[in-house]
Amino acid sequence: MTIEVVLFDIDGTLVDSNEQHVNAWVFAFREAGHPQELDDIRAQIGKGGDLLVPELLPDVDDAVRKGISERQGDYFKDMYLDNVGPFEGAAALIKRVHASGRKVVLASSAKRDELDHYVGLMGIEACLAATTSIDDVETSKPEPDLFALAIGKVGVEPSNALVVGDTIYDVDAALRAGIATVGVTSGPFDESQLKEAGAIAVFADVASILRDFDQSPLAR
């Protein structure tokens, strides 16, 4: 296996945004009259609202689910987005992968405007071969749509691609698309959970991958 493209998740992988998303979900669920426990929401982080809300509220109708998801996005943008920063080494790792001759793709369950915001924040636009967001697909992770679309955009076979992500939903989605995953524990899941889900290697964070880049699966 020769890695030709590395697909990066964003929230919890490249930027430290997971808890802010959790807090925004808390407000949205509470406003709708369906309060949820913090840990229950954290366990779903990594999914888009299209799958997260039905998992926590299986008995409400689609209009209520859509309203909660939209309000979460509003709360996140209004209260948290401007305070989200990249993890140490995030931009540098993207630039290292690009400099190595491999293609870099961002594949996130975030909305397009959030993705674009983070690209500008990290100054990595020139390194990207493609991006995919929740706005590009019908269903978010753990469905494989985002990753399948991403490798299709750059014309690379799944066996020559690698995903870097922080959740078991990244791992599941990648496996269903035929792509191996390197996990990072900067999100809500620990090493054992990520490996049990199928990650081929797990690092503490993107800075750790950068430090060991030449020995990592990204350099194969």
ZALUM-820223 format. One record per residue: x, y, z of N, C-alpha, C in turn; residue number from 1; residue in one letter. Coordinates in pm, 1 decimal, padded with zeros to 6 digits. Layout:
<drenkols>
DRENKOL       nx       ny       nz      cax      cay      caz       cx       cy       cz num residu
DRENKOL        X        Y        Z        X        Y        Z        X        Y        Z NUM      A
...
</drenkols>
This chain:
<drenkols>
DRENKOL       nx       ny       nz      cax      cay      caz       cx       cy       cz num residu
DRENKOL  00084.1 -00120.4  00000.0  00000.0  00000.0  00000.0  00087.1  00124.8  00000.0   1      M
DRENKOL  00069.3  00208.3 -00101.2  00136.3  00338.1 -00107.3  00032.8  00446.8 -00084.7   2      T
DRENKOL  00056.6  00530.3  00013.5 -00039.4  00635.2  00045.2 -00023.4  00751.0 -00052.9   3      I
DRENKOL -00129.4  00777.8 -00128.5 -00129.4  00887.1 -00225.0 -00209.1  01007.5 -00176.1   4      E
DRENKOL -00304.5  00983.1 -00085.4 -00387.2  01092.1 -00034.2 -00416.9  01067.7  00113.1   5      V
DRENKOL -00413.3  01174.0  00192.3 -00451.4  01167.9  00333.2 -00574.4  01256.2  00351.7   6      V
DRENKOL -00678.9  01194.5  00405.9 -00804.1  01265.2  00431.3 -00812.0  01299.1  00579.7   7      L
DRENKOL -00828.5  01425.3  00609.7 -00833.0  01470.3  00748.2 -00973.8  01509.4  00789.2   8      F
DRENKOL -01020.1  01453.4  00901.4 -01134.3  01508.9  00971.8 -01090.0  01643.8  01030.1   9      D
DRENKOL -01183.8  01727.7  01067.5 -01148.1  01860.3  01119.9 -01177.4  01872.4  01269.6  10      I
DRENKOL -01306.6  01867.8  01308.0 -01343.5  01889.7  01448.0 -01284.5  01780.5  01536.9  11      D
DRENKOL -01207.1  01821.8  01636.6 -01146.5  01727.0  01728.8 -01018.1  01665.4  01677.0  12      G
DRENKOL -00989.1  01685.0  01548.8 -00867.5  01632.1  01488.0 -00770.0  01745.2  01457.7  13      T
DRENKOL -00813.6  01841.2  01378.7 -00729.7  01956.7  01345.0 -00760.1  02078.2  01431.7  14      L
DRENKOL -00884.4  02092.8  01475.6 -00921.3  02206.8  01560.5 -00988.3  02157.8  01687.7  15      V
DRENKOL -00968.4  02234.8  01794.0 -01015.6  02196.0  01927.8 -01156.7  02249.3  01949.6  16      D
DRENKOL -01253.5  02181.9  01888.4 -01390.0  02234.2  01884.2 -01495.0  02141.5  01943.1  17      S
DRENKOL -01457.5  02022.1  01984.0 -01559.8  01925.0  02021.9 -01645.0  01969.2  02139.8  18      N
DRENKOL -01581.8  02020.7  02244.3 -01659.9  02061.4  02361.8 -01750.9  02179.7  02330.6  19      E
DRENKOL -01704.8  02266.9  02242.3 -01790.3  02378.3  02201.8 -01913.2  02327.4  02127.6  20      Q
DRENKOL -01894.2  02225.3  02044.2 -02009.4  02165.9  01976.5 -02103.6  02099.6  02077.7  21      H
DRENKOL -02046.2  02031.5  02174.8 -02128.3  01969.3  02278.6 -02213.5  02075.4  02348.5  22      V
DRENKOL -02151.2  02185.2  02387.2 -02224.0  02291.0  02457.0 -02335.5  02349.1  02369.6  23      N
DRENKOL -02306.9  02366.9  02241.7 -02409.9  02418.7  02150.9 -02526.9  02321.3  02138.5  24      A
DRENKOL -02496.9  02191.0  02137.1 -02604.0  02090.9  02135.3 -02686.8  02097.6  02263.4  25      W
DRENKOL -02621.3  02117.5  02377.1 -02693.1  02127.6  02504.0 -02798.8  02238.8  02495.5  26      V
DRENKOL -02757.7  02354.8  02447.3 -02850.8  02466.7  02435.4 -02965.1  02433.9  02339.7  27      F
DRENKOL -02931.5  02372.7  02226.3 -03033.4  02345.2  02125.0 -03135.7  02243.0  02173.5  28      A
DRENKOL -03088.3  02136.0  02236.5 -03181.3  02035.3  02288.6 -03268.6  02094.1  02399.3  29      F
DRENKOL -03207.5  02172.4  02486.7 -03282.8  02230.8  02597.2 -03387.9  02328.0  02545.4  30      R
DRENKOL -03350.7  02410.3  02448.4 -03444.5  02507.2  02392.1 -03566.2  02437.9  02331.3  31      E
DRENKOL -03544.2  02320.4  02273.0 -03652.9  02245.9  02209.2 -03736.2  02165.9  02308.3  32      A
DRENKOL -03698.3  02169.6  02435.8 -03772.8  02095.3  02536.7 -03732.8  01950.5  02549.1  33      G
DRENKOL -03612.2  01916.9  02499.0 -03563.0  01778.9  02504.1 -03419.2  01777.6  02558.9  34      H
DRENKOL -03398.1  01818.9  02684.1 -03261.5  01826.0  02737.4 -03193.6  01690.3  02736.9  35      P
DRENKOL -03061.9  01692.5  02712.3 -02981.9  01570.5  02704.5 -02862.7  01580.2  02798.7  36      Q
DRENKOL -02815.0  01464.7  02844.4 -02696.6  01460.0  02929.6 -02571.3  01488.6  02846.5  37      E
DRENKOL -02475.7  01557.5  02909.6 -02351.5  01592.2  02840.1 -02281.7  01468.6  02784.2  38      L
DRENKOL -02270.7  01365.4  02864.4 -02198.5  01246.4  02820.2 -02269.5  01175.6  02705.8  39      D
DRENKOL -02400.9  01182.7  02703.5 -02475.2  01122.2  02593.4 -02447.3  01195.9  02462.8  40      D
DRENKOL -02436.9  01327.8  02471.2 -02404.2  01406.3  02351.5 -02260.5  01379.1  02309.2  41      I
DRENKOL -02168.3  01378.8  02406.3 -02026.6  01354.3  02373.1 -02007.9  01222.4  02299.2  42      R
DRENKOL -02083.8  01122.5  02337.2 -02070.2  00990.7  02274.7 -02111.9  00991.1  02128.8  43      A
DRENKOL -02185.0  01095.3  02086.5 -02231.3  01104.7  01947.8 -02149.6  01203.1  01864.4  44      Q
DRENKOL -02056.7  01274.2  01929.4 -01977.7  01372.4  01856.8 -01893.3  01302.5  01750.3  45      I
DRENKOL -01895.6  01359.4  01632.3 -01832.9  01297.4  01516.1 -01936.0  01269.4  01409.1  46      G
DRENKOL -02060.9  01259.1  01450.3 -02171.8  01247.1  01356.2 -02221.2  01386.8  01319.8  47      K
DRENKOL -02284.5  01396.5  01204.3 -02356.3  01518.3  01171.7 -02490.3  01519.5  01243.1  48      G
DRENKOL -02554.3  01635.2  01243.8 -02683.5  01645.3  01309.8 -02789.2  01553.3  01251.6  49      G
DRENKOL -02773.2  01516.0  01123.6 -02871.0  01428.3  01059.7 -02877.8  01291.5  01124.8  50      D
DRENKOL -02768.0  01248.5  01188.9 -02764.5  01119.4  01257.4 -02756.4  01133.7  01408.4  51      L
DRENKOL -02694.6  01240.7  01456.1 -02681.0  01261.1  01600.9 -02816.8  01281.3  01667.1  52      L
DRENKOL -02899.9  01368.6  01610.0 -03028.6  01398.6  01673.9 -03120.8  01276.9  01677.2  53      V
DRENKOL -03136.9  01202.6  01567.3 -03223.1  01084.0  01573.5 -03175.1  00978.8  01673.0  54      P
DRENKOL -03043.3  00970.2  01691.9 -02991.8  00873.0  01788.7 -03036.3  00907.5  01929.9  55      E
DRENKOL -03037.8  01035.2  01962.2 -03075.6  01078.7  02096.5 -03225.7  01100.4  02112.1  56      L
DRENKOL -03292.9  01130.7  02001.9 -03438.2  01153.2  02005.3 -03505.3  01069.8  01897.0  57      L
DRENKOL -03513.2  00939.0  01917.4 -03567.7  00852.7  01812.0 -03717.3  00868.2  01790.7  58      P
DRENKOL -03787.5  00928.7  01884.8 -03933.6  00931.3  01877.7 -03992.1  01065.1  01834.4  59      D
DRENKOL -03908.3  01162.7  01800.0 -03961.7  01291.0  01754.9 -03962.8  01295.2  01602.7  60      V
DRENKOL -04042.3  01384.8  01546.6 -04055.1  01387.4  01401.2 -03939.3  01462.9  01336.2  61      D
DRENKOL -03931.9  01451.8  01205.9 -03819.6  01508.6  01131.1 -03811.5  01659.8  01144.4  62      D
DRENKOL -03923.9  01725.9  01154.3 -03922.9  01871.9  01165.8 -03856.4  01916.0  01296.2  63      A
DRENKOL -03884.0  01845.2  01404.9 -03821.6  01877.2  01533.0 -03671.7  01850.3  01526.3  64      V
DRENKOL -03633.9  01737.9  01468.3 -03491.9  01704.6  01455.5 -03417.0  01809.8  01374.6  65      R
DRENKOL -03476.5  01848.5  01262.9 -03412.3  01948.7  01178.0 -03398.8  02081.2  01250.8  66      K
DRENKOL -03502.6  02119.1  01324.6 -03497.8  02244.2  01399.2 -03388.5  02244.9  01504.1  67      G
DRENKOL -03372.0  02134.5  01575.2 -03266.5  02124.5  01677.0 -03128.9  02134.2  01612.4  68      I
DRENKOL -03112.0  02064.2  01501.6 -02983.0  02067.1  01433.0 -02948.7  02207.4  01383.9  69      S
DRENKOL -03047.6  02275.7  01329.1 -03024.3  02412.4  01280.8 -02991.8  02507.1  01394.8  70      E
DRENKOL -03059.0  02491.3  01508.2 -03032.4  02577.8  01622.3 -02894.1  02550.8  01681.0  71      R
DRENKOL -02852.3  02424.3  01678.9 -02715.9  02393.9  01724.1 -02613.9  02469.7  01639.9  72      Q
DRENKOL -02635.0  02469.5  01508.7 -02544.3  02543.1  01420.9 -02543.5  02691.6  01451.8  73      G
DRENKOL -02661.0  02746.7  01481.0 -02669.4  02888.6  01515.5 -02593.9  02917.8  01644.4  74      D
DRENKOL -02617.8  02836.6  01747.1 -02549.1  02857.1  01874.3 -02398.0  02845.3  01857.6  75      Y
DRENKOL -02354.9  02745.1  01781.3 -02211.0  02725.3  01764.8 -02146.6  02845.9  01695.8  76      F
DRENKOL -02206.9  02892.5  01590.0 -02149.5  03005.6  01516.5 -02152.6  03133.6  01599.1  77      K
DRENKOL -02262.8  03156.6  01669.1 -02278.6  03281.6  01743.4 -02194.1  03286.5  01869.8  78      D
DRENKOL -02176.7  03171.7  01937.0 -02115.0  03171.0  02069.1 -01973.2  03112.9  02072.8  79      M
DRENKOL -01939.1  03027.1  01977.4 -01816.1  02950.1  01993.5 -01717.8  02956.1  01876.9  80      Y
DRENKOL -01765.4  02968.4  01754.5 -01678.4  02950.8  01638.2 -01554.6  03039.7  01642.4  81      L
DRENKOL -01572.4  03165.6  01677.2 -01459.6  03259.3  01673.9 -01354.9  03228.7  01780.4  82      D
DRENKOL -01389.4  03145.5  01878.4 -01294.1  03110.6  01984.4 -01228.0  02975.0  01963.2  83      N
DRENKOL -01263.6  02905.9  01855.5 -01203.7  02776.0  01826.2 -01067.7  02796.6  01759.7  84      V
DRENKOL -00968.3  02723.3  01808.3 -00835.8  02732.2  01749.1 -00784.5  02597.4  01705.0  85      G
DRENKOL -00685.5  02596.1  01616.6 -00627.0  02469.5  01573.0 -00541.2  02407.7  01682.8  86      P
DRENKOL -00532.1  02275.4  01681.1 -00440.0  02207.4  01769.9 -00296.6  02237.3  01728.0  87      F
DRENKOL -00206.2  02230.0  01824.7 -00064.1  02245.2  01795.5 -00023.3  02144.4  01687.6  88      E
DRENKOL  00045.2  02193.5  01587.5  00096.1  02105.7  01482.5 -00002.0  02076.9  01371.1  89      G
DRENKOL -00126.2  02126.7  01380.2 -00227.3  02092.3  01279.5 -00187.9  02143.9  01141.1  90      A
DRENKOL -00163.4  02273.8  01131.1 -00127.3  02330.2  01000.9  00005.5  02274.0  00952.2  91      A
DRENKOL  00099.3  02256.4  01044.2  00231.0  02204.6  01006.4  00221.8  02062.4  00951.9  92      A
DRENKOL  00132.6  01980.2  01008.4  00116.5  01844.4  00958.0  00055.7  01846.1  00817.7  93      L
DRENKOL -00044.5  01929.5  00795.9 -00102.4  01942.2  00663.1  00005.8  01980.5  00561.3  94      I
DRENKOL  00088.1  02077.0  00598.3  00193.6  02122.7  00507.7  00299.1  02015.2  00485.6  95      K
DRENKOL  00325.1  01934.6  00588.6  00422.7  01825.8  00574.2  00371.2  01718.2  00478.9  96      R
DRENKOL  00245.7  01683.0  00493.2  00186.4  01583.2  00403.1  00190.5  01635.0  00259.2  97      V
DRENKOL  00153.8  01760.4  00240.6  00155.9  01820.8  00107.5  00297.4  01822.8  00050.2  98      H
DRENKOL  00393.5  01861.1  00131.6  00532.7  01868.4  00085.5  00588.1  01731.1  00050.1  99      A
DRENKOL  00532.4  01625.8  00109.4  00579.1  01490.5  00081.7  00530.9  01439.0 -00054.0 100      S
DRENKOL  00446.7  01516.7 -00120.5  00396.7  01477.1 -00251.0  00261.7  01408.6 -00247.3 101      G
DRENKOL  00207.3  01391.7 -00130.5  00075.5  01330.4 -00116.4 -00033.6  01437.0 -00124.5 102      R
DRENKOL -00150.4  01397.5 -00170.2 -00263.0  01488.3 -00175.1 -00325.9  01499.5 -00036.7 103      K
DRENKOL -00376.2  01616.4 -00006.3 -00443.5  01642.1  00121.0 -00588.5  01679.0  00093.3 104      V
DRENKOL -00679.4  01611.0  00161.2 -00822.9  01639.7  00148.2 -00881.8  01655.5  00287.9 105      V
DRENKOL -00965.6  01755.8  00305.7 -01042.7  01768.9  00429.1 -01178.9  01705.4  00406.9 106      L
DRENKOL -01218.8  01617.2  00498.0 -01346.8  01546.7  00485.3 -01417.1  01554.2  00619.5 107      A
DRENKOL -01509.3  01647.6  00632.4 -01567.3  01680.8  00762.4 -01719.1  01677.6  00761.2 108      S
DRENKOL -01777.1  01639.7  00876.6 -01921.8  01649.1  00894.5 -01965.6  01791.0  00928.4 109      S
DRENKOL -01868.7  01884.0  00930.8 -01902.5  02024.9  00953.8 -01970.4  02083.5  00830.6 110      A
DRENKOL -02036.1  02195.7  00850.4 -02096.0  02267.4  00739.6 -01986.5  02337.6  00657.6 111      K
DRENKOL -02018.7  02367.5  00532.6 -01920.8  02425.5  00441.1 -01860.5  02555.7  00494.0 112      R
DRENKOL -01941.5  02644.3  00550.6 -01886.4  02771.3  00596.5 -01792.4  02752.5  00714.9 113      D
DRENKOL -01818.6  02654.2  00799.8 -01726.3  02625.3  00909.7 -01595.2  02570.2  00855.4 114      E
DRENKOL -01605.1  02477.0  00760.1 -01484.9  02421.1  00699.1 -01399.3  02532.2  00637.5 115      L
DRENKOL -01461.8  02619.9  00562.1 -01388.0  02729.2  00497.7 -01323.8  02820.4  00601.7 116      D
DRENKOL -01393.5  02842.8  00711.7 -01338.2  02924.8  00819.9 -01209.3  02863.8  00874.0 117      H
DRENKOL -01209.5  02733.3  00896.7 -01092.0  02667.7  00952.3 -00976.2  02663.8  00853.6 118      Y
DRENKOL -01008.4  02647.3  00726.1 -00903.1  02650.2  00623.6 -00831.4  02785.0  00627.5 119      V
DRENKOL -00908.0  02892.9  00633.6 -00847.7  03025.3  00642.2 -00772.4  03045.4  00771.6 120      G
DRENKOL -00826.9  02996.1  00880.9 -00763.8  03011.2  01011.5 -00626.0  02946.1  01013.7 121      L
DRENKOL -00614.8  02828.7  00951.3 -00487.3  02756.2  00951.0 -00395.9  02795.3  00835.3 122      M
DRENKOL -00448.2  02867.1  00738.2 -00366.8  02909.3  00625.5 -00318.6  02793.6  00539.6 123      G
DRENKOL -00409.1  02698.7  00511.1 -00367.9  02576.3  00442.5 -00432.7  02558.5  00305.7 124      I
DRENKOL -00498.4  02660.5  00254.7 -00573.1  02644.6  00130.2 -00484.7  02594.0  00016.0 125      E
DRENKOL -00361.7  02643.8  00006.7 -00273.5  02605.9 -00103.4 -00231.2  02459.3 -00096.2 126      A
DRENKOL -00250.4  02395.5  00018.8 -00209.8  02256.1  00036.5 -00319.5  02156.7  00000.9 127      C
DRENKOL -00440.7  02203.8 -00022.9 -00555.4  02114.3 -00033.8 -00584.6  02075.7 -00178.6 128      L
DRENKOL -00600.2  01946.3 -00199.2 -00641.4  01896.8 -00330.3 -00792.5  01901.2 -00344.4 129      A
DRENKOL -00865.2  01888.5 -00233.3 -01011.8  01890.8 -00235.0 -01062.7  01901.9 -00092.1 130      A
DRENKOL -01190.2  01934.2 -00079.1 -01257.9  01933.5  00050.4 -01397.6  01875.5  00032.0 131      T
DRENKOL -01449.0  01813.5  00138.2 -01588.3  01769.0  00139.2 -01648.3  01803.3  00274.6 132      T
DRENKOL -01772.8  01844.8  00273.4 -01843.0  01880.9  00396.6 -01979.1  01813.3  00397.8 133      S
DRENKOL -02051.1  01829.5  00506.8 -02184.4  01772.0  00518.5 -02277.5  01825.9  00410.5 134      I
DRENKOL -02247.3  01946.2  00360.0 -02331.4  02005.1  00255.6 -02316.9  01934.2  00121.3 135      D
DRENKOL -02216.9  01847.8  00108.4 -02190.3  01779.3 -00018.4 -02252.9  01641.3 -00027.9 136      D
DRENKOL -02308.0  01589.7  00082.4 -02356.8  01451.4  00084.0 -02495.2  01443.6  00148.4 137      V
DRENKOL -02559.7  01332.1  00128.5 -02691.9  01311.0  00186.6 -02683.4  01274.4  00334.5 138      E
DRENKOL -02578.7  01198.7  00370.9 -02569.5  01144.8  00506.1 -02427.7  01159.8  00559.5 139      T
DRENKOL -02416.6  01194.9  00687.2 -02285.6  01218.7  00748.9 -02225.2  01088.5  00800.8 140      S
DRENKOL -02106.4  01099.0  00858.3 -02041.4  00984.9  00922.2 -02130.7  00934.6  01036.5 141      K
DRENKOL -02136.9  00802.5  01057.7 -02047.6  00697.4  01008.9 -02082.9  00637.5  00873.8 142      P
DRENKOL -02177.4  00694.7  00801.0 -02195.8  00652.0  00662.1 -02069.7  00688.7  00583.4 143      E
DRENKOL -02035.4  00614.5  00479.7 -01907.9  00635.0  00410.2 -01910.2  00745.4  00305.6 144      P
DRENKOL -02022.4  00815.5  00290.6 -02040.6  00907.7  00177.8 -01930.7  01013.5  00166.4 145      D
DRENKOL -01896.1  01076.2  00279.2 -01796.7  01183.4  00276.3 -01662.6  01134.7  00224.3 146      L
DRENKOL -01618.2  01020.3  00273.4 -01487.2  00970.5  00233.1 -01489.5  00916.3  00090.9 147      F
DRENKOL -01597.7  00851.1  00053.1 -01609.6  00800.6 -00083.8 -01607.7  00916.3 -00183.4 148      A
DRENKOL -01680.1  01022.7 -00151.8 -01679.5  01140.1 -00238.1 -01540.7  01201.9 -00244.7 149      L
DRENKOL -01473.3  01208.4 -00131.2 -01342.3  01272.2 -00124.9 -01240.5  01203.1 -00214.9 150      A
DRENKOL -01231.5  01071.8 -00205.9 -01131.9  01003.9 -00288.6 -01172.8  01005.3 -00435.1 151      I
DRENKOL -01304.0  01011.0 -00460.2 -01350.0  01024.8 -00597.1 -01307.7  01156.7 -00658.0 152      G
DRENKOL -01307.6  01262.2 -00577.6 -01267.9  01394.2 -00626.5 -01122.0  01397.5 -00671.0 153      K
DRENKOL -01036.4  01319.4 -00604.2 -00893.6  01323.7 -00636.4 -00847.8  01201.7 -00715.9 154      V
DRENKOL -00940.9  01112.5 -00748.0 -00908.7  01000.6 -00833.6 -00810.1  00901.1 -00776.3 155      G
DRENKOL -00826.6  00869.9 -00647.9 -00736.6  00776.3 -00579.9 -00816.6  00656.1 -00531.4 156      V
DRENKOL -00757.4  00537.9 -00542.9 -00822.3  00416.7 -00494.8 -00824.6  00413.8 -00341.7 157      E
DRENKOL -00926.2  00353.5 -00281.1 -00933.1  00346.5 -00134.8 -00808.1  00285.3 -00071.0 158      P
DRENKOL -00749.0  00188.2 -00135.7 -00630.6  00122.1 -00079.4 -00509.1  00213.0 -00075.6 159      S
DRENKOL -00514.2  00323.6 -00149.2 -00403.1  00419.4 -00151.4 -00436.3  00546.3 -00074.5 160      N
DRENKOL -00539.0  00539.0  00007.9 -00581.8  00653.6  00088.1 -00571.7  00620.1  00236.5 161      A
DRENKOL -00568.9  00724.3  00317.4 -00563.7  00708.7  00462.6 -00643.2  00821.7  00526.3 162      L
DRENKOL -00721.3  00788.0  00626.5 -00799.2  00887.1  00701.3 -00731.2  00913.8  00835.2 163      V
DRENKOL -00731.3  01039.7  00877.9 -00689.4  01077.3  01013.2 -00811.5  01137.0  01082.7 164      V
DRENKOL -00853.4  01075.9  01192.7 -00973.1  01123.8  01261.9 -00971.9  01091.1  01409.2 165      G
DRENKOL -01063.4  01153.5  01483.6 -01062.5  01142.0  01629.4 -01178.3  01060.9  01686.0 166      D
DRENKOL -01269.1  01012.0  01600.9 -01385.2  00941.1  01655.1 -01399.1  00802.6  01594.0 167      T
DRENKOL -01473.5  00718.5  01663.9 -01502.5  00585.7  01610.9 -01588.3  00595.0  01485.4 168      I
DRENKOL -01657.5  00707.1  01468.5 -01740.8  00725.3  01350.0 -01654.8  00754.9  01227.5 169      Y
DRENKOL -01541.7  00822.6  01246.9 -01445.3  00838.4  01137.8 -01392.9  00702.3  01094.0 170      D
DRENKOL -01356.9  00620.3  01191.3 -01301.8  00488.0  01161.3 -01404.3  00402.5  01088.5 171      V
DRENKOL -01526.2  00402.6  01138.5 -01632.8  00322.3  01078.8 -01661.1  00367.5  00936.2 172      D
DRENKOL -01675.0  00497.8  00916.9 -01703.5  00551.0  00783.3 -01591.5  00517.5  00686.1 173      A
DRENKOL -01467.4  00531.0  00732.4 -01353.1  00501.6  00645.8 -01349.7  00354.5  00607.8 174      A
DRENKOL -01369.7  00266.8  00705.8 -01369.0  00123.9  00676.5 -01476.4  00088.2  00575.4 175      L
DRENKOL -01592.5  00148.4  00589.0 -01702.6  00119.9  00496.3 -01674.3  00173.8  00356.6 176      R
DRENKOL -01580.4  00268.9  00348.3 -01536.1  00319.4  00217.8 -01410.6  00247.4  00168.9 177      A
DRENKOL -01361.7  00150.3  00249.0 -01243.8  00073.9  00210.5 -01112.7  00141.7  00240.9 178      G
DRENKOL -01114.5  00237.1  00335.3 -00996.5  00318.2  00366.4 -00950.7  00291.7  00509.4 179      I
DRENKOL -00819.5  00280.5  00529.1 -00763.5  00263.3  00663.2 -00762.2  00396.7  00737.1 180      A
DRENKOL -00760.2  00389.7  00870.9 -00766.1  00509.7  00954.4 -00655.3  00512.0  01058.0 181      T
DRENKOL -00596.7  00630.2  01075.7 -00510.4  00660.0  01189.6 -00592.3  00744.9  01286.2 182      V
DRENKOL -00603.3  00700.8  01409.8 -00681.4  00772.7  01508.6 -00597.7  00866.8  01592.6 183      G
DRENKOL -00661.5  00970.4  01644.9 -00599.5  01059.5  01743.1 -00693.5  01070.5  01862.3 184      V
DRENKOL -00635.3  01076.2  01981.6 -00716.3  01076.8  02104.2 -00744.2  01218.7  02154.1 185      T
DRENKOL -00734.6  01317.2  02065.1 -00768.7  01455.1  02101.0 -00918.7  01478.1  02102.0 186      S
DRENKOL -00996.0  01375.7  02066.2 -01141.2  01383.7  02070.0 -01199.2  01305.0  02185.1 187      G
DRENKOL -01322.6  01256.4  02173.4 -01391.7  01194.8  02286.6 -01360.6  01047.1  02308.1 188      P
DRENKOL -01277.8  00986.4  02221.7 -01253.9  00842.6  02229.7 -01107.3  00813.5  02258.5 189      F
DRENKOL -01084.2  00709.3  02341.0 -00947.0  00676.3  02379.2 -00885.5  00576.2  02282.1 190      D
DRENKOL -00759.8  00541.1  02308.9 -00685.5  00454.2  02217.9 -00753.5  00318.9  02199.4 191      E
DRENKOL -00798.8  00259.6  02308.7 -00859.0  00126.7  02298.4 -00987.8  00131.3  02217.5 192      S
DRENKOL -01067.3  00236.2  02234.4 -01191.8  00247.7  02158.3 -01165.2  00265.7  02009.1 193      Q
DRENKOL -01065.3  00346.7  01976.0 -01033.0  00369.9  01836.0 -00975.5  00244.2  01770.6 194      L
DRENKOL -00890.5  00172.7  01844.3 -00834.2  00049.2  01789.2 -00940.7 -00059.0  01775.8 195      K
DRENKOL -01029.2 -00066.3  01874.0 -01137.5 -00164.1  01866.1 -01227.4 -00136.2  01746.0 196      E
DRENKOL -01244.1 -00007.8  01713.6 -01325.4  00029.1  01597.5 -01255.8 -00007.1  01466.3 197      A
DRENKOL -01121.2 -00021.7  01472.1 -01049.6 -00062.9  01351.3 -00935.6  00026.1  01308.6 198      G
DRENKOL -00899.2  00127.5  01388.2 -00785.7  00213.4  01352.3 -00657.2  00131.6  01347.1 199      A
DRENKOL -00573.9  00156.8  01245.0 -00450.1  00079.7  01230.8 -00338.7  00133.3  01319.3 200      I
DRENKOL -00353.0  00257.0  01366.0 -00257.1  00317.8  01458.6 -00328.5  00431.3  01528.7 201      A
DRENKOL -00282.6  00462.8  01649.5 -00342.8  00571.1  01726.1 -00232.6  00658.2  01785.6 202      V
DRENKOL -00247.4  00789.0  01770.2 -00155.1  00887.2  01824.9 -00230.8  00977.3  01922.4 203      F
DRENKOL -00156.6  01044.1  02008.6 -00220.9  01134.2  02104.5 -00290.0  01249.9  02033.6 204      A
DRENKOL -00225.4  01302.1  01929.0 -00278.0  01419.3  01858.3 -00199.6  01437.3  01729.0 205      D
DRENKOL -00235.2  01539.7  01653.0 -00167.8  01561.6  01525.2 -00022.3  01602.5  01544.2 206      V
DRENKOL  00008.7  01669.3  01655.1  00148.2  01705.0  01681.0  00233.3  01579.4  01696.4 207      A
DRENKOL  00177.3  01475.3  01756.8  00249.7  01349.1  01772.3  00273.4  01282.2  01636.9 208      S
DRENKOL  00174.7  01289.1  01548.5  00194.1  01234.8  01414.1  00305.8  01310.4  01343.4 209      I
DRENKOL  00305.3  01442.1  01355.9  00407.4  01523.7  01291.1  00547.2  01488.2  01340.6 210      L
DRENKOL  00561.0  01469.7  01471.2  00692.8  01437.0  01527.9  00744.8  01303.6  01475.9 211      R
DRENKOL  00653.4  01208.4  01453.8  00693.4  01074.5  01409.7  00652.6  01048.1  01265.8 212      D
DRENKOL  00646.2  01154.4  01186.0  00588.2  01142.9  01052.5  00654.0  01033.6  00968.2 213      F
DRENKOL  00785.9  01028.6  00966.4  00854.9  00935.6  00878.3  00830.5  00789.2  00916.6 214      D
DRENKOL  00793.6  00763.8  01041.9  00765.4  00626.8  01087.2  00615.0  00599.4  01093.4 215      Q
DRENKOL  00534.2  00698.2  01059.8  00389.0  00684.6  01071.2  00330.5  00622.2  00945.2 216      S
DRENKOL  00207.0  00571.9  00953.8  00141.2  00519.2  00834.0  00123.6  00623.6  00723.6 217      P
DRENKOL  00125.6  00752.3  00757.8  00109.2  00856.0  00655.8  00224.4  00858.7  00556.5 218      L
DRENKOL  00340.1  00808.0  00596.5  00459.0  00813.6  00512.1  00480.5  00684.7  00432.4 219      A
DRENKOL  00387.8  00589.6  00441.7  00404.8  00463.0  00369.0  00393.0  00482.0  00218.7 220      R
</drenkols>
